Amino acid sequence: MNKKIAIVGAGFSGAVIANQLAQAGYTVEVFESRSHVAGNCHSERDAETGVMLHVYGPHIFHTDNERAWEFVNRYAEFKPYVNRVKAITKGQVFTLPINLLTINQFFNKTMGPAEAEEFLASLGDKSIENPTTFEEQALRFVGRELYEAFFKTYTVKQWGLEPSELPASILKRLPVRFNYDDNYFSHKYQGMPAEGYTALVENIINVPGVTVHLNTRFDPDLKSEYEHVFYSGPIDAWFKHAEGRLPYRTLDFETFRATGDYQGNAVINYCDNEKPYTRITEHKHFSPWEKHEKTICYKEYSRQCEEKDIPYYPIRLARDKQQLELYVNLAKKEPNVTFVGRLGTYRYLDMDVTINEALITADKFLDAARDKAKMPAFVIDPLA
């Protein structure tokens, strides 16, 4: 039996599947078009400042998934890290997510939790019974003033679309708290790999039986040479964009360096039109256990992804899901190919979800091989 596996992409999806299948006795070849592993999670030391730089923008590991947390801790030391985001709007600095401090500061009040919850409920638009858009969701639950201060303009800068064009599900990910908790996430496990994400992925993929080919694109015509191909690149690229390009947002970074501490925090969002960028990230604050005299920051700009850009965020409007359905149907006709990860399934995925889905995918492949069953094109339905 041919026990050779091809994996396209050396991000978390590809690395985890390679790890699991190699340990099960398969020979695995990983093909990565970039010069490094870890995909958009790639991190490296900045030569001038010594700061661990999140090259493609910041990534904070946060999860409630025990299996994903146990897995990453097998391959790296994780340091505790709490993401505390600040936001500038109307010439003031506030805390995000919106919490009791944000509400009191914004409205110049000194309310307690119950009073603030009642007050915010009074601001919501009760005529919107079943919000379907981002704008309706915000107006229904936080009212017009907070919506316009924190969400409306920021959303236009981030997505290039009016909030009235975006689904309500995007805003459902942003909690409102009626206490002073300023931890951006609420997951049980939160941290950063002490030596960066690239070292973590290198350790995951550094197992006997795995060969990594950097700066190498995989030719789909070679798929017959392998028992199975796991593809974590853009699904539309596999089919040479036969149904058109799926739309993504991409990011541009304007880098600058300084001495000392530039902004006193890892992430500050710019929620109004005073600045054209969405946020400034100061990378030394992502490794608070380290000390550096100098600092390096990113001004982050979002725009529509073009042909040669790096895709970051799938837009997934209704019309995009119709186009995706065409690609899903093509994928289901591809023998011995499984599409995985953020790009392969055209879904926005946090790192822990990506890792857990990769572990599940490897499990299913090994089960299918044992039972001589067919491995599906998708383990997780991209259209769900």
C-alpha positions as CSV (number, residue, x, y, z in Angstrom):
1,M,0.0,0.0,0.0
2,N,1.2,3.5,-0.8
3,K,1.6,5.2,2.6
4,K,2.9,8.5,1.2
5,I,0.9,11.6,2.2
6,A,1.2,15.1,0.7
7,I,0.3,18.1,2.8
8,V,0.0,21.5,1.2
9,G,0.8,24.3,3.6
10,A,2.9,24.3,6.8
11,G,0.6,26.3,9.0
12,F,-1.1,24.8,12.0
13,S,-3.5,22.6,9.9
14,G,-0.7,21.0,7.9
15,A,1.8,20.7,10.7
16,V,-0.7,19.0,13.1
17,I,-1.9,16.5,10.5
18,A,1.7,15.8,9.4
19,N,2.6,15.2,13.1
20,Q,-0.2,12.8,13.7
21,L,0.1,10.8,10.5
22,A,3.9,10.5,10.7
23,Q,3.5,9.1,14.2
24,A,1.1,6.5,12.8
25,G,3.7,5.3,10.4
26,Y,3.0,7.3,7.2
27,T,5.7,9.0,5.2
28,V,4.6,12.7,4.9
29,E,5.8,15.4,2.6
30,V,4.8,19.0,3.4
31,F,4.9,21.6,0.6
32,E,5.1,25.2,1.7
33,S,5.2,28.1,-0.8
34,R,6.8,30.5,1.7
35,S,10.3,30.5,3.1
36,H,9.1,29.5,6.6
37,V,6.6,27.4,8.4
38,A,3.7,28.6,10.6
39,G,1.8,30.5,7.9
40,N,0.3,33.8,9.1
41,C,1.3,32.9,12.7
42,H,5.0,33.2,11.7
43,S,7.1,35.0,14.4
44,E,10.7,36.0,14.4
45,R,13.2,38.2,16.3
46,D,13.4,41.7,15.0
47,A,17.2,42.3,14.4
48,E,17.2,45.9,15.6
49,T,15.1,45.7,18.7
50,G,15.3,42.0,19.7
51,V,11.6,41.9,20.1
52,M,9.7,38.7,19.1
53,L,7.7,40.0,16.1
54,H,4.4,38.7,15.0
55,V,5.3,39.1,11.3
56,Y,1.7,38.9,9.9
57,G,0.0,40.6,12.8
58,P,-0.6,39.5,16.4
59,H,-1.9,36.1,17.4
60,I,-3.0,35.3,21.0
61,F,-3.7,31.7,21.9
62,H,-6.9,31.3,23.8
63,T,-9.1,28.2,24.2
64,D,-11.5,26.2,26.3
65,N,-10.5,23.1,24.3
66,E,-8.5,20.7,26.5
67,R,-7.2,18.6,23.6
68,A,-5.8,21.6,21.7
69,W,-4.3,23.1,24.8
70,E,-2.6,19.9,25.8
71,F,-1.3,19.4,22.3
72,V,0.4,22.8,22.0
73,N,1.9,22.5,25.4
74,R,3.6,19.3,24.4
75,Y,5.6,21.2,21.8
76,A,6.3,24.6,23.5
77,E,6.4,26.4,26.8
78,F,3.4,28.7,27.1
79,K,3.6,31.8,29.2
80,P,0.5,33.3,30.7
81,Y,-0.8,36.3,28.6
82,V,-3.9,38.4,29.0
83,N,-4.9,40.5,26.0
84,R,-6.1,43.9,27.2
85,V,-7.3,46.0,24.3
86,K,-7.7,49.8,24.4
87,A,-9.7,51.9,22.0
88,I,-9.4,55.5,21.0
89,T,-12.6,57.3,19.9
90,K,-13.9,60.8,20.3
91,G,-10.5,61.9,21.6
92,Q,-10.5,59.5,24.6
93,V,-9.1,56.1,25.5
94,F,-11.5,53.4,26.5
95,T,-11.4,49.7,27.4
96,L,-12.6,46.9,25.0
97,P,-14.6,44.8,25.1
98,I,-17.2,47.3,26.4
99,N,-17.4,46.8,30.1
100,L,-18.6,48.7,33.2
101,L,-15.6,51.1,33.0
102,T,-16.3,51.8,29.3
103,I,-20.0,52.5,29.9
104,N,-19.4,54.7,33.0
105,Q,-16.5,56.6,31.3
106,F,-18.4,57.1,28.0
107,F,-21.6,58.4,29.6
108,N,-19.8,60.1,32.5
109,K,-21.6,58.1,35.1
110,T,-20.8,55.9,38.2
111,M,-23.3,53.0,37.8
112,G,-23.1,49.6,39.3
113,P,-23.6,46.4,37.3
114,A,-27.4,46.1,37.6
115,E,-27.9,49.8,36.9
116,A,-25.6,49.8,33.9
117,E,-27.3,46.7,32.4
118,E,-30.7,48.4,32.8
119,F,-29.3,51.7,31.4
120,L,-27.8,49.9,28.3
121,A,-31.1,48.0,27.7
122,S,-32.9,51.4,27.7
123,L,-30.6,52.6,24.9
124,G,-31.3,49.6,22.6
125,D,-33.7,49.8,19.7
126,K,-36.5,47.6,20.8
127,S,-38.2,47.8,17.3
128,I,-35.5,45.5,16.0
129,E,-36.8,42.1,17.2
130,N,-34.6,39.8,15.1
131,P,-31.3,41.4,14.1
132,T,-29.9,40.1,10.8
133,T,-27.2,42.6,10.1
134,F,-24.2,43.9,12.1
135,E,-25.8,47.3,12.4
136,E,-29.1,46.0,13.6
137,Q,-27.4,43.8,16.2
138,A,-25.5,46.7,17.6
139,L,-28.4,49.1,17.6
140,R,-30.6,46.5,19.3
141,F,-28.1,45.7,22.1
142,V,-25.9,48.7,22.8
143,G,-27.8,51.6,21.2
144,R,-26.7,54.2,18.6
145,E,-24.1,56.2,20.6
146,L,-21.9,53.2,21.5
147,Y,-22.4,51.7,18.1
148,E,-21.3,54.8,16.3
149,A,-18.4,55.4,18.7
150,F,-16.9,51.9,18.7
151,F,-18.2,49.8,15.9
152,K,-19.5,51.7,12.9
153,T,-16.4,53.4,11.5
154,Y,-14.0,50.7,12.7
155,T,-16.1,48.1,10.8
156,V,-16.0,50.1,7.6
157,K,-12.2,50.4,7.9
158,Q,-11.8,46.7,8.7
159,W,-14.2,45.2,6.2
160,G,-14.6,47.8,3.5
161,L,-18.4,47.4,3.9
162,E,-21.1,49.2,5.7
163,P,-22.3,47.4,8.9
164,S,-25.7,47.2,7.3
165,E,-24.1,44.8,4.7
166,L,-22.5,42.5,7.2
167,P,-24.2,39.6,9.1
168,A,-25.2,40.0,12.7
169,S,-23.0,37.0,13.6
170,I,-19.8,39.1,13.4
171,L,-20.9,41.3,16.3
172,K,-22.1,38.4,18.4
173,R,-18.5,37.5,18.9
174,L,-18.0,40.9,20.9
175,P,-19.3,40.6,24.4
176,V,-20.6,43.4,26.7
177,R,-19.6,43.0,30.4
178,F,-21.2,44.6,33.4
179,N,-18.1,44.4,35.6
180,Y,-14.6,45.7,35.3
181,D,-13.1,42.7,33.7
182,D,-10.9,44.0,30.8
183,N,-9.6,40.6,29.6
184,Y,-10.4,40.6,25.9
185,F,-11.1,36.9,25.9
186,S,-13.0,34.7,28.4
187,H,-11.4,31.3,27.7
188,K,-10.0,29.0,30.4
189,Y,-6.5,28.9,28.8
190,Q,-4.7,31.9,27.5
191,G,-1.1,32.3,26.7
192,M,1.8,32.8,24.3
193,P,4.5,30.4,23.3
194,A,7.7,31.6,25.0
195,E,9.8,31.3,21.9
196,G,7.2,32.3,19.4
197,Y,4.8,30.5,17.1
198,T,7.3,29.5,14.4
199,A,9.3,27.5,17.0
200,L,6.1,25.8,18.1
201,V,5.2,24.8,14.6
202,E,8.8,23.6,13.9
203,N,8.6,21.4,16.9
204,I,5.2,20.0,15.9
205,I,6.5,19.2,12.4
206,N,9.9,17.9,13.6
207,V,9.0,14.2,13.9
208,P,10.5,11.2,12.0
209,G,8.8,10.6,8.7
210,V,8.1,14.2,7.9
211,T,9.9,16.1,5.1
212,V,9.3,19.8,4.6
213,H,9.8,21.5,1.3
214,L,10.0,25.3,1.7
215,N,9.7,27.7,-1.2
216,T,7.8,24.9,-3.0
217,R,4.4,25.0,-4.6
218,F,2.5,21.7,-4.9
219,D,1.4,20.8,-8.4
220,P,-2.1,19.2,-8.2
221,D,-1.2,17.0,-11.1
222,L,1.1,15.1,-8.7
223,K,-1.7,14.0,-6.4
224,S,-1.8,10.5,-7.9
225,E,1.7,9.9,-6.5
226,Y,0.3,10.0,-3.0
227,E,-2.3,7.9,-1.1
228,H,-3.9,11.2,0.0
229,V,-3.5,14.9,-0.2
230,F,-4.4,17.4,2.6
231,Y,-4.7,20.8,1.1
232,S,-4.7,23.9,3.4
233,G,-4.3,26.5,0.6
234,P,-7.1,28.6,-0.9
235,I,-9.8,26.3,-2.1
236,D,-10.4,28.4,-5.3
237,A,-6.7,28.2,-6.1
238,W,-6.7,24.4,-6.2
239,F,-9.3,24.7,-9.0
240,K,-7.4,27.5,-10.7
241,H,-10.2,30.0,-9.8
242,A,-12.6,28.2,-12.2
243,E,-15.6,29.8,-10.5
244,G,-13.8,33.2,-9.8
245,R,-11.8,34.3,-6.9
246,L,-13.3,34.1,-3.4
247,P,-13.1,37.5,-1.7
248,Y,-10.8,38.1,1.3
249,R,-9.6,41.1,3.2
250,T,-5.8,41.5,3.5
251,L,-3.7,43.6,5.7
252,D,-0.9,46.1,5.1
253,F,1.5,47.0,7.9
254,E,3.4,50.2,8.4
255,T,6.3,49.4,10.7
256,F,8.1,51.9,12.9
257,R,10.6,51.7,15.7
258,A,11.2,53.8,18.8
259,T,13.1,53.8,22.1
260,G,11.3,52.9,25.3
261,D,7.6,52.3,25.3
262,Y,5.5,53.8,22.5
263,Q,1.9,53.2,23.6
264,G,2.0,51.3,26.9
265,N,-0.2,48.5,25.6
266,A,0.0,45.7,23.0
267,V,-3.2,46.7,21.0
268,I,-4.9,50.0,20.7
269,N,-7.8,50.3,18.2
270,Y,-8.6,53.5,16.4
271,C,-12.4,53.4,16.1
272,D,-13.1,56.7,14.3
273,N,-11.9,58.4,11.1
274,E,-9.2,60.5,12.8
275,K,-6.7,57.8,11.7
276,P,-6.8,55.7,8.5
277,Y,-5.5,52.6,10.2
278,T,-7.6,50.2,12.3
279,R,-5.1,49.7,15.2
280,I,-1.5,50.0,16.4
281,T,0.2,46.9,17.8
282,E,3.3,47.2,19.9
283,H,5.0,43.8,19.8
284,K,7.2,43.9,22.9
285,H,4.0,43.8,25.0
286,F,3.0,40.4,23.5
287,S,6.1,39.0,25.4
288,P,5.8,40.8,28.8
289,W,8.3,38.4,30.4
290,E,11.0,39.9,28.2
291,K,12.7,43.3,28.6
292,H,13.7,45.5,25.6
293,E,15.1,49.0,25.5
294,K,13.7,49.6,22.0
295,T,10.3,48.9,20.6
296,I,8.7,48.0,17.2
297,C,5.1,48.8,16.2
298,Y,2.7,48.1,13.4
299,K,0.1,50.4,12.0
300,E,-2.5,48.1,10.5
301,Y,-4.5,48.8,7.4
302,S,-7.2,46.6,6.0
303,R,-8.2,46.4,2.3
304,Q,-9.6,44.1,-0.4
305,C,-7.3,41.2,-1.1
306,E,-5.9,41.2,-4.7
307,E,-4.3,38.4,-6.7
308,K,-0.7,38.6,-5.2
309,D,-1.8,39.6,-1.6
310,I,-1.9,37.3,1.4
311,P,-5.5,36.4,2.2
312,Y,-6.5,37.0,5.9
313,Y,-10.2,37.2,6.5
314,P,-12.9,35.5,4.3
315,I,-15.7,37.9,3.8
316,R,-18.5,35.3,3.5
317,L,-21.5,37.4,2.5
318,A,-24.5,35.6,1.1
319,R,-23.2,35.9,-2.5
320,D,-19.8,34.6,-1.4
321,K,-21.3,31.5,0.1
322,Q,-23.1,30.8,-3.2
323,Q,-19.7,30.9,-5.0
324,L,-18.2,28.8,-2.2
325,E,-20.9,26.2,-2.8
326,L,-19.6,25.8,-6.4
327,Y,-16.1,25.1,-5.1
328,V,-17.4,22.7,-2.4
329,N,-19.2,20.7,-5.1
330,L,-16.0,20.5,-7.2
331,A,-14.0,19.5,-4.1
332,K,-16.3,16.6,-3.4
333,K,-15.5,15.2,-6.8
334,E,-11.8,15.3,-6.2
335,P,-10.5,11.8,-5.3
336,N,-8.2,11.4,-2.3
337,V,-8.0,15.1,-1.5
338,T,-9.2,16.7,1.8
339,F,-9.5,20.5,2.2
340,V,-8.6,21.8,5.6
341,G,-8.0,25.0,7.6
342,R,-8.9,28.6,7.1
343,L,-8.2,28.8,3.4
344,G,-9.1,25.3,2.5
345,T,-12.6,25.7,4.0
346,Y,-13.0,29.5,3.5
347,R,-13.8,30.1,7.2
348,Y,-12.4,32.4,9.8
349,L,-10.8,30.1,12.4
350,D,-9.0,30.8,15.6
351,M,-5.8,28.9,16.2
352,D,-7.2,26.5,18.7
353,V,-10.1,25.6,16.4
354,T,-7.7,25.0,13.6
355,I,-5.6,22.7,15.7
356,N,-8.5,20.8,17.0
357,E,-10.0,20.3,13.6
358,A,-6.6,19.1,12.3
359,L,-6.5,16.5,15.1
360,I,-10.0,15.4,14.2
361,T,-9.1,15.2,10.5
362,A,-6.1,13.0,11.3
363,D,-8.3,10.8,13.5
364,K,-10.8,10.4,10.7
365,F,-8.2,9.6,8.2
366,L,-6.6,6.9,10.3
367,D,-10.1,5.4,11.1
368,A,-11.0,5.5,7.4
369,A,-7.7,3.8,6.5
370,R,-8.3,1.1,9.1
371,D,-11.8,0.5,7.9
372,K,-10.9,0.8,4.2
373,A,-13.4,3.6,3.9
374,K,-13.3,6.8,1.8
375,M,-11.9,9.9,3.4
376,P,-14.3,12.9,2.7
377,A,-13.3,16.1,1.0
378,F,-14.3,18.0,4.1
379,V,-14.3,16.9,7.7
380,I,-16.1,20.1,8.7
381,D,-18.7,21.4,6.4
382,P,-17.6,24.8,5.0
383,L,-21.2,25.8,4.3
384,A,-22.5,25.2,7.8
